[in-house]
Amino acid sequence: MTAGLDVHALQGLRATRRDLDLIRRRIRRHLDEHEGYVAFSGGKDSLVVLDLVRQVAPDAVVMFFDSGLEFPETYAYLEQLTALWSLNLHVIPARMTTLEVLAGNGGWDHRALDLGVPNLHQVLIVEPAAIGHRAHGPGELWGVRAQESRGRAAGYVNALRSATCRCTTTCTTQQRRAQHGGLISRVDGTVAYGPVWDWHTDEIWGHISRNQLPVNPVYDKLRRLGAPEHFLRVSAMIDGSRLEEGRITWLRRGWPTLFEELATVLPRLREFV
């Protein structure tokens, strides 16, 4: 039997429509003005950002926020990539693991009490990011893309509108997006730039294929299980999103032993299979 068409390899043969030189210049300027770090999740989007940053600043600080509930393959991948690319990697473990937060909020066991634990965003993102900023500066380079959710898209659109209002030059819409898009200034003084903020998924895979970047093996495993593109996620194994759409089914199929262990702590997991 012959192998099927490798769609990602095909995407890699297409020339990118992005001005990568401009993106690299923006990355350099962002690091010069704000310092900070590259947020790396182990996923495809942050991998592309990390690749672009390394072309400008090979010794840039790379931060991995450890939820304590990452796929086993992600931890091994992180070690391998760090060795391969000589990353200046800093791992920040959450003060409470994802499992501890989920088990403590009372929502995953009909008989459990709500212990009043913090929410996941606070524990997994806000607190580790604050640690990173205190140590390395207010800047952040991340792989968050507008295509992934309405909330993210709205955040980028609002930030671009604000930046455009302050711009003193006459630019076309395309130039405004290229020159000012992807930059989000927060009320706490930190500034995040997403070099791939308006990229589509096929562009991400095209860049990875074109440059032969090493990808987290979780993606291939999920594909072999039959998971569609929108379920190809390598964040925490459970984080409360897309449960009704069958996300837990892929966890159970691909990591059955882990699923059973998690279900003993979070009995309601079985309701989503």
N, C-alpha and C positions, 0 to 999 in steps of 0.2 A: 504494500500500500504506500502511495506517495504522500509526502507531507503537503499540507494545505498552504495556501498563500500566507506569508508572514506580513500581515498588515503593517506592523510597526517598522519592518525593514523597508517596506514600500514608502512609508511616510518619511523615512530617513533619506530617501533618494531625492526628495523634493527640496529645492532651495528654499531657505527660510525667507519670509517677507519682512522679518524684523531687522532693524538697524542695530546689530549687536555692538558695533563700535560706540554708538550713542548710549546704549544700556550700560556698557562697561564704564564709560566716562561718568555716567550718573552714579554708578556704584562707587567709583573712586571719590567723587565729590562728596557723596554721602558719608563715606568713612572718614574723609578729611575733616568734614564739618562736625560730625557727631560721634565718631569712633563707634563703640558698641560691639555687636556680635552678629553672627549669622545663626538664625534659628534653624536647626536641622531636626526633622522628625523621623528621618529614615524613609520618607515617601518620595515619589517621583518628582513632585513640584519643587520641594526643597533641595532635591538632588540637582536639578537644573540650575537653581539659584546658586548653590554651592559651587558648581562647575564654573559659572560665570564669575563669581567672586574670586575664585582661585586664580583665574586668568589675570586678575588685577592685583590681588593681595593674597599670595599663597599662604601667608602666615596669619591670616585673619582668625580671630577667635570664633570658634564654632561651639554652639551651645545645644545640648540635647536634654530636654526636660523629661525625666524618666517617670512615667506614671505608675510604674510598678506592675503594670498589667499589659506590657507590650508582648507581641508574638515572640516566641523563643528565637525564631529566625532573625528577628530584628536586632536582638542583642548581639548575635554572632556576626551579622552583617555590619553592624556598627564597628566592631573590633577589626574586621577585615578591611573596611574602607579606611579606617583611621591609619592602619599600617600601610595600606597601598598608597594613600595620598599624603601621608605624613601630616595628618590634621592636627591643628592646635585645639583639640577637643576638650570641652569641659562638660561633665555630666552633673546635672542638678536633680537629685531625687526629690519627689514631692514629699512634704512632711506627713501626708497621709496617702496611702496608695489608692488607686481607683477602687479597688475591691473594698477597702476599708470605708471609703466614702459611701459607696453604694449599699454596703451592708448596714451602715449606720443611719441611713435616712428613712428606713422602714418601708421603702417602696418595693422591695424585692422579696419580701416574705410577709404573707398575710398575717402572720402571728407575731411579727417583730415590732418593737417599739421604735418610734422615730427619736433618735438620740440627738437630734439637732446639729448634725455635722455640717460643715461648710459645703457650698456647691462645688461641682467639679471644675468649673471654669476658674473659680478663685484658687483652688488648690493646685490645679495642674498647669495653669497658664499665668495668672496674675502674680502669684507669689514667687514662682521660679523666675519669671521675667524680671521682677523687681530685684531679685538677688543678682541676676546677670547685669542689669543696668547699674547697680551700685558698684559692681566690680569693674565694669568695662566701659561705661559711658551710656548716654541716652539713645544712641542709635541702634537700629535693628534692621536686618535684612531678612526677609522671610519669603516663603513660597505660597502665600495665601493668594488665591485667584478669585476674581469676581464671578467666574462661571460656576463656582461651587455652591453658592447660595445667594438668595436675594439680599440677605443682610450684608454680606460682604460686598456685593455689587453696589448697594446703596451707600455703604461707607466710602467706597472709592469714588463714586460719582459725586457725592457731597464734598469730599476733599478736593476733587479736581475743580469743581465749580468755585470753591473758595479760593483756590490757587489762581484760577483764571481771572477772578475779579481783582487780584492784587498784581497781576502781570501788567507791565508797562509797555510791552511790545505787541505789535499786531501779528497774531498767529492764525493760521487756519485751524480748523477743528482737529485735524490729524496731527499738526505740529503741537498743539496744546496737549494732546494726549501723550505724545512722545516725550515732550519736555517736562511736563508737570504731573502726569498721571502716575498713580501707584504710590503716592506719598501721603502718609497719614500722620498728622501731628496730634498728639494726645494732650489732654488737660494736665497730665502729670509731668509734662515736659519731655517725654520720650517721643522719638520720631521713627516710624517704620517705613521702609521702602520695599515694595514688592516688584522686583524687576520683571516678573512674568505675570503681573496683575491682570492683564487683559488677554493673555494667551488662552487658546483653546486646548482641549485635551490632546487632540491630534498633533498640535505643535509641540507639546511637551514630549510626547513619545517620539516625534520626529527628531527633536534635538538629541534625545537620549540615543536613538539609533544611529544618527549621523555621526555622533561623537563617541559612540561605543562606551557609554557610561555604565558602570556596574550597578545593576538594579537590585533592590531588595527582593530576595527569592519568594517572599510572601505573595507577590503579584503573580508569578508563574503558578504557584500552588493554587491560588484562588481561581485562576483561569482553567486549570486542569479540572477543578471541581465543577466548572460550568458557571461560575459567577459572572454576571454582566459587568460592564465597565463601571457603572456607578457604585458597585459593591467592592471594587478593588481599592481597599483602604488598608493602610498599615499603621494606623494609630492604635490606641489602646484597643484590646480585643472587644471590650464592652465599654461604651460611653453614653448609652442612652439614646443614640440617634438611629433612625431607620430600623428599629426593632420590628415594627409591624410589617415591614416590607420583606422580611425574610433574612435579615443579616445574621441572626443567630443560627439559622440553618447551615450556613457556610462554615461557621465556627464549629458546629457539631460534626459536620462531615469531615472537615479537614483536621480537626484537633479533638477527636472524641474523648480522649482521656482527660484533657484539660477542661473540656466542657462539663464532664461529669464532676470533676473537682469543684468547678465554679458553681455548678447547680446545687451542690450541697450547702454552699454559703448563701446563694441567691436562688431559692427554689422557684421563683416565678420565671426564671430563664426558660423553663420547659414550656411555658405558655406561648412562647414566640417561635417554637419549632414546628 
